[in-house]
Amino acid sequence: MAALGVVLLVTAALFGAGPLYVAGLALVLLAALSALWMAIVARGLSVRRSLDAHRVVEGEALTVVLDVRCGRLPLPPGRVRDRELGLDEALPAGRARARLHTQVRFSRRGLRSPGPVHVTLRDPLGLAVRELEVTERAGEEVLVLPSVHPVVSSRDGAHGQRRRAGARTADAAAATDLDGVGALQEGTPASRIFWPSVARGGAPLERRMVAESDGRPLVVLDPRGGVDEEAVDAAVRATASLAVALARAGGCAVLLPGDRRPTLLEPSLSAWHHLHARLAVV
């Protein structure tokens, strides 16, 4: 537009066309004022981003609020973008402050670290355009957790799982480790009586035993065989779904990559909060 104004001014000077002076000066002045408006707004522009949560499950909505301020001058039309969050919103014009409320969803698990907010400003006539990158404060990370899906079991369902787990526990009870001694209980077999206490004339004691193995199901995640990221994500979702279903059915153990011992998951799911976060970053 400024170039067109200069052309009109040159044409008016060459051919003595007085009306072209007015049009050329108006265009040049309008372009200069638009560029000055963009420069002042860009200098005082600030963007504050806030999230309603820092943990979200795949596919669930996360509310993001952007507070855009530019000082005393009104905001020109524009757009606000956050590539990491997948945010792209129009910027309302005519006010010195704008609050944008939007919702974003993540299709894949992992840790998201929102980067700079990209702001595009343009005057209503499109005479001047400014591209800005506003750096936000650190610490606004979002942990996207793997989704948990219902597990379709066999006909006997959770009751059958508990019966099988109970049978395995009973079989494992034959192989035991000494866990100390205690007061003799009625019905204790002779093989478990602590005879030295009887020989000393003290109160009869019995050996307390603990099973060497645990009969709870073990869920193991090994992502080394994943052909691509989607396959690994599917394996992580399956691990999370199985772990929750088995834990609610009586408890289970989950072994993740790098662990030497499995994590026990009780029916109360008290350890699930930490385990779920670890599955997000496997």
Number of C-alpha atoms within 10 A of each C-alpha: 17 18 12 13 22 17 14 22 23 16 16 18 13 9 9 12 14 12 11 19 19 14 17 23 16 14 21 19 15 17 21 16 15 20 17 13 18 21 16 14 21 20 11 12 18 17 21 15 16 12 15 10 13 14 15 19 20 20 16 15 13 20 14 18 16 18 15 22 20 20 17 12 16 17 26 22 16 19 16 21 17 16 13 12 19 13 16 15 16 13 19 18 16 12 15 17 19 18 15 15 12 14 14 14 17 18 12 17 23 20 16 15 14 20 18 17 22 18 23 18 23 20 20 12 10 12 16 20 15 15 14 16 15 16 14 15 11 9 9 15 15 18 19 26 26 28 22 19 13 10 14 9 11 9 8 9 12 16 12 14 18 18 12 15 19 15 12 16 17 13 13 16 16 11 12 13 14 12 11 10 14 14 13 16 11 6 6 11 9 9 9 15 20 18 15 11 13 12 10 9 9 9 11 17 18 20 19 17 15 16 17 14 14 15 21 22 20 18 18 14 18 15 17 8 8 13 9 9 11 11 13 18 21 14 16 26 21 19 22 24 18 22 29 22 21 23 22 16 17 19 22 25 21 21 17 21 13 8 9 8 10 15 17 20 22 20 17 11 15 11 13 19 9 9 18 20 18 14 21 22 14 16
